[in-house]
Amino acid sequence: MSDSHSKPSSIQLQMFPICSICFAVRGNLRGAKMDFGKTKDDLKSLQSIGQIIGEFLRPLDYEHCK
């Protein structure tokens, strides 16, 4: 019988849950990185919109103060 069809060793059986946890954690990390990137882009857009609104309101404020 070849080694690939042999019974798993006790070390292999102990490593299986650890490997599956690592795989799940990597997947969660990948998702978190994607969410972080989207949030970062959304904040940049919000900041740009805030600057545009501020530039629009600045002349109106000067007229109001006169």
C-alpha positions as CSV (number, residue, x, y, z in Angstrom):
1,M,0.0,0.0,0.0
2,S,1.3,3.5,-0.8
3,D,1.8,6.2,1.7
4,S,-0.9,8.4,0.3
5,H,-3.5,5.8,1.2
6,S,-2.2,5.1,4.6
7,K,-4.0,5.8,7.8
8,P,-3.4,9.4,9.1
9,S,-1.0,9.8,11.9
10,S,-2.0,11.2,15.3
11,I,0.0,14.4,14.5
12,Q,-2.0,14.8,11.2
13,L,-5.2,14.4,13.1
14,Q,-4.2,17.0,15.7
15,M,-3.2,19.5,12.9
16,F,-6.4,19.2,11.0
17,P,-8.5,21.4,13.3
18,I,-5.7,23.9,13.5
19,C,-5.4,24.1,9.7
20,S,-9.2,24.6,9.3
21,I,-9.1,27.4,11.9
22,C,-6.2,29.1,10.1
23,F,-8.1,28.8,6.8
24,A,-11.2,30.4,8.3
25,V,-9.2,33.2,9.9
26,R,-7.5,33.9,6.6
27,G,-10.9,34.2,5.0
28,N,-12.2,36.5,7.7
29,L,-9.1,38.7,7.4
30,R,-9.5,38.9,3.6
31,G,-13.1,40.1,4.1
32,A,-12.1,42.6,6.8
33,K,-9.4,44.1,4.5
34,M,-12.0,44.5,1.8
35,D,-14.4,46.2,4.2
36,F,-11.6,48.5,5.5
37,G,-10.8,49.5,1.9
38,K,-14.4,50.3,1.1
39,T,-14.8,52.3,4.3
40,K,-11.6,54.2,3.6
41,D,-12.8,55.1,0.1
42,D,-16.2,56.2,1.5
43,L,-14.5,58.5,4.0
44,K,-12.4,60.1,1.3
45,S,-15.6,60.7,-0.7
46,L,-17.4,62.2,2.3
47,Q,-14.4,64.5,3.0
48,S,-14.4,65.7,-0.6
49,I,-18.1,66.4,-0.5
50,G,-17.6,68.3,2.8
51,Q,-15.0,70.4,1.2
52,I,-17.2,71.2,-1.8
53,I,-20.1,72.2,0.5
54,G,-17.7,74.3,2.6
55,E,-16.5,76.2,-0.4
56,F,-20.0,76.8,-1.5
57,L,-21.2,78.1,1.9
58,R,-18.1,80.3,2.6
59,P,-19.3,83.1,0.2
60,L,-22.8,82.9,1.6
61,D,-21.4,83.4,5.1
62,Y,-19.4,86.5,4.1
63,E,-22.5,88.0,2.5
64,H,-24.5,87.3,5.7
65,C,-21.9,89.0,7.9
66,K,-22.0,92.3,5.9
